[in-house]
């Protein structure tokens, strides 16, 4: 872990192995958290490139409260379903570029975060201007916003990525009534999802991610764009589950093709949204009737 440091570079062709199997076995029996493999806190001008990261006790690479971070050309190699072993988690950080990486993990490939519930609302530090591009994602859970979003999420750009799978989801946004704050300006385009598990949606938007007491005001989710995306071998095409007292607004899908699916669309409380050139059919009707 680094703390209040600047101009940090981790570069090379070596491997950092957290030997996380020990932590995975005792995770239910310890009264404290498990270790991240690499964590930067309050850092600026950070670069991580070339290395292989594997077997963290918890998350793999976690820049938190950081600015100007470049993560490129690394390999994350964690066992499928190893508990909570997210790949890269930019957290309440600004100006983060994640590109040209090869990621296998037990949880989210990427999880873009900004604080949890009351503590996150009080601290109120957003995550902003995050780019995820040109990556290969193998086994894992999905490219995710959240679920910790209490500082707000603004300006996320996810494009030219391939999810080889097996993946639990493809592209997902998850929050909860207790999170509060705003998620705004999320863009997914030119992504390919090749194999999401047969019970899962490839697009997953869920504002009911846990049952903690609701914040006041409730979270707001708006201005989300999905464009030029192909998916196959998925449980169902997509799920948009939003709050009746804080509906999702401005959800836009265009040129989306899903094949080899078991079910189509599920919608709840989605307003002022549109679907154009989307297969399978029925998403606009699903929005309009939600």
C-alpha positions in Angstrom: 0.0 0.0 0.0 1.2 3.5 -0.7 -0.3 6.6 1.1 -0.1 10.2 0.0 2.5 9.4 -2.7 3.0 10.8 -6.2 4.8 9.7 -9.4 4.6 6.0 -8.7 5.5 3.4 -11.3 5.2 -0.4 -11.1 6.7 -1.8 -14.2 8.1 -5.1 -15.4 7.4 -8.7 -16.4 7.4 -10.3 -13.0 4.6 -11.7 -10.9 3.1 -10.5 -7.6 1.3 -13.4 -6.0 -0.8 -12.7 -2.9 -1.2 -16.3 -2.0 -4.8 -15.5 -1.3 -6.0 -19.1 -0.8 -5.3 -18.7 2.9 -7.5 -15.7 3.2 -10.3 -17.2 1.1 -10.5 -20.2 3.5 -10.8 -18.1 6.6 -12.9 -15.2 5.3 -16.0 -16.2 7.3 -14.0 -16.5 10.6 -12.1 -13.2 10.8 -13.4 -10.0 12.4 -11.5 -7.8 10.0 -11.1 -7.3 6.3 -8.9 -9.2 3.9 -5.9 -7.6 2.3 -5.9 -6.0 -1.2 -2.9 -7.1 -3.3 -1.9 -3.5 -4.4 -3.6 -0.4 -3.0 -2.8 3.3 -3.7 -4.4 5.8 -1.3 -4.4 9.6 -2.0 -1.9 9.2 -4.8 -1.2 11.2 -8.0 0.5 10.3 -11.3 0.5 6.5 -11.0 1.4 3.9 -13.6 1.1 0.1 -13.4 2.3 -1.8 -16.5 3.6 -5.2 -17.6 3.3 -7.1 -14.4 1.1 -10.2 -13.6 -1.0 -9.9 -10.5 -2.6 -13.0 -9.0 -4.3 -14.5 -5.9 -5.1 -11.5 -3.8 -6.7 -12.0 -0.4 -9.5 -9.6 -1.6 -9.4 -7.1 -4.5 -6.4 -7.1 -6.8 -5.6 -3.5 -7.7 -7.3 -0.7 -5.8 -6.5 3.0 -6.4 -8.6 5.0 -3.9 -8.7 8.8 -3.6 -6.2 9.0 -6.5 -5.8 11.2 -9.5 -4.2 10.5 -12.9 -3.8 6.8 -12.9 -2.7 4.7 -16.0 -3.1 0.9 -15.8 -2.0 -0.8 -19.0 -0.6 -4.0 -20.3 -1.0 -6.0 -17.1 -2.3 -9.5 -16.5 -4.7 -10.4 -13.7 -4.8 -14.1 -13.1 -7.2 -15.1 -10.3 -9.2 -18.4 -10.1 -12.8 -18.2 -11.4 -15.2 -17.7 -8.4 -12.3 -17.0 -5.9 -14.1 -14.8 -3.4 -14.2 -11.0 -4.0 -11.1 -11.1 -6.2 -12.0 -8.1 -8.3 -9.5 -7.2 -11.0 -9.2 -3.4 -11.0 -11.3 -1.2 -8.8 -10.9 2.6 -9.2 -12.5 4.1 -6.1 -13.3 7.8 -5.6 -10.6 8.6 -8.1 -10.3 10.9 -11.1 -8.8 10.6 -14.5 -8.1 6.8 -14.6 -7.2 5.0 -17.9 -7.4 1.2 -17.9 -6.3 -0.2 -21.2 -4.8 -3.2 -23.0 -5.0 -5.6 -20.0 -5.9 -9.3 -19.8 -8.0 -10.1 -16.8 -9.3 -13.3 -15.2 -10.8 -13.1 -11.7 -13.3 -14.4 -9.3 -15.6 -11.3 -9.1 -15.9 -8.1 -11.1 -13.3 -7.5 -13.8 -13.6 -3.8 -13.2 -15.6 -2.2 -10.4 -15.9 1.5 -10.5 -16.7 2.7 -6.9 -17.1 5.8 -4.8 -18.0 4.9 -1.2 -20.5 3.0 0.8 -23.8 4.2 2.3 -23.8 6.7 5.1 -20.0 6.9 5.4 -19.6 7.4 1.6 -22.3 10.0 1.6 -20.7 12.0 4.3 -17.2 11.8 2.7 -18.8 12.5 -0.7 -15.8 12.0 -3.0 -16.9 11.0 -6.5 -15.3 8.8 -9.1 -15.0 10.6 -12.4 -13.5 10.4 -15.9 -12.8 6.7 -16.0 -11.9 5.0 -19.3 -11.8 1.2 -19.8 -10.8 0.2 -23.3 -9.1 -2.5 -25.4 -9.1 -5.1 -22.7 -9.7 -8.8 -22.8 -11.8 -10.2 -20.0 -11.8 -14.0 -19.4 -13.4 -15.7 -16.4 -15.1 -13.3 -14.0 -18.2 -11.4 -13.1 -18.6 -8.4 -15.4 -17.5 -4.8 -16.1 -19.3 -2.9 -13.4 -20.3 0.4 -11.9 -20.8 0.0 -8.2 -22.2 -1.2 -6.1 -20.5 1.3 -3.8 -21.6 4.6 -5.4 -22.3 6.9 -2.5 -19.8 9.6 -3.6 -21.4 9.7 -7.1 -20.2 8.4 -10.5 -19.7 10.8 -13.4 -18.2 10.3 -16.8 -17.4 6.6 -17.4 -16.3 5.4 -20.9 -16.2 1.7 -21.6 -15.3 0.7 -25.2 -13.6 -1.8 -27.5 -13.5 -4.5 -24.9 -14.1 -8.3 -25.4 -15.6 -10.5 -22.7 -14.5 -14.0 -23.6 -16.0 -15.5 -20.5 -17.2 -17.5 -18.8 -18.8 -14.4 -17.3 -21.6 -14.0 -14.7 -22.7 -10.8 -16.4 -21.5 -8.6 -19.2 -22.0 -4.9 -18.5 -23.6 -3.9 -15.2 -24.6 -0.9 -13.0 -25.5 -1.8 -9.5 -26.5 0.5 -6.6 -29.0 0.4 -3.7 -31.4 2.7 -1.9 -28.9 3.3 0.9 -26.2 4.5 -1.5 -27.8 7.8 -2.5 -26.0 10.4 -4.8 -26.0 10.4 -8.6 -24.8 8.1 -11.4 -24.6 10.2 -14.6 -23.0 10.0 -18.0 -22.1 6.3 -18.4 -21.1 5.2 -21.9 -20.7 1.6 -23.2 -19.9 1.1 -26.9 -18.2 -1.3 -29.3 -18.0 -4.1 -26.8 -18.4 -7.8 -27.4 -19.7 -10.3 -24.8 -19.2 -13.9 -26.0 -20.2 -16.0 -23.0 -22.2 -14.9 -20.0 -23.6 -17.7 -17.8 -27.0 -19.1 -18.9 -28.9 -17.6 -15.9 -27.5 -14.1 -16.2 -28.4 -10.9 -18.1 -25.7 -9.5 -20.3 -26.9 -5.9 -19.5 -27.6 -5.7 -15.8 -28.9 -2.5 -14.1 -30.0 -3.0 -10.6 -30.9 -0.3 -8.0 -31.9 -2.9 -5.3 -28.4 -4.4 -4.7 -28.8 -4.6 -0.9 -31.5 -4.1 1.8 -29.9 -1.4 3.9 -32.1 1.5 5.1 -32.7 4.0 2.2 -30.8 7.2 2.0 -32.5 10.6 1.7 -32.5 11.5 -1.1 -32.5 8.2 -2.9 -29.9 7.4 -5.6 -30.4 8.9 -9.1 -29.4 6.9 -12.2 -29.5 8.8 -15.5 -28.0 9.3 -18.9 -26.6 5.8 -19.7 -25.7 4.9 -23.2 -25.2 1.4 -24.8 -24.2 1.4 -28.5 -22.8 -1.0 -31.0 -22.7 -4.1 -28.7 -22.9 -7.8 -29.5 -23.6 -10.5 -27.1 -24.1 -14.3 -27.3 -24.6 -17.2 -25.0 -26.5 -15.3 -22.3 -29.3 -16.2 -19.9 -31.4 -13.3 -21.0 -30.8 -10.1 -22.9 -31.0 -7.5 -20.1 -32.5 -6.4 -16.8 -33.3 -2.8 -15.8 -34.6 -2.8 -12.2 -35.0 0.8 -11.0 -36.7 2.4 -8.0 -40.3 3.5 -8.2 -39.5 6.6 -6.2 -36.4 7.3 -8.2 -36.8 5.8 -11.7 -33.9 5.4 -14.1 -34.1 8.1 -16.8 -32.3 8.6 -20.1 -31.3 5.0 -20.7 -30.4 4.8 -24.4 -29.7 1.6 -26.4 -28.8 1.5 -30.1 -27.5 -1.2 -32.5 -27.5 -3.9 -29.9 -27.6 -7.6 -31.0 -28.0 -10.5 -28.6 -28.1 -14.1 -29.9 -28.3 -17.5 -28.2 -30.4 -16.3 -25.2 -33.0 -18.0 -23.1 -35.1 -14.9 -22.3 -35.4 -11.3 -23.4 -35.9 -8.1 -21.3 -37.0 -7.3 -17.7 -37.8 -3.7 -16.8 -39.0 -1.8 -13.7 -39.4 2.0 -13.3 -37.6 3.1 -16.4 -38.7 6.5 -17.8 -37.8 8.7 -20.8 -35.7 6.0 -22.4 -35.4 4.5 -25.8 -34.2 1.5 -27.8 -33.3 1.6 -31.5 -32.1 -1.3 -33.6 -32.1 -3.6 -30.7 -32.4 -7.4 -31.0 -34.2 -9.2 -29.5 -37.3 -7.0 -30.0 -39.4 -5.7 -27.2 -37.2 -3.5 -25.2 -39.0 -0.2 -26.0 -42.3 -1.8 -25.0 -40.6 -3.1 -21.8 -39.4 0.5 -21.0 -42.8 2.0 -21.8 -44.8 -0.4 -19.7 -42.4 -0.3 -16.7 
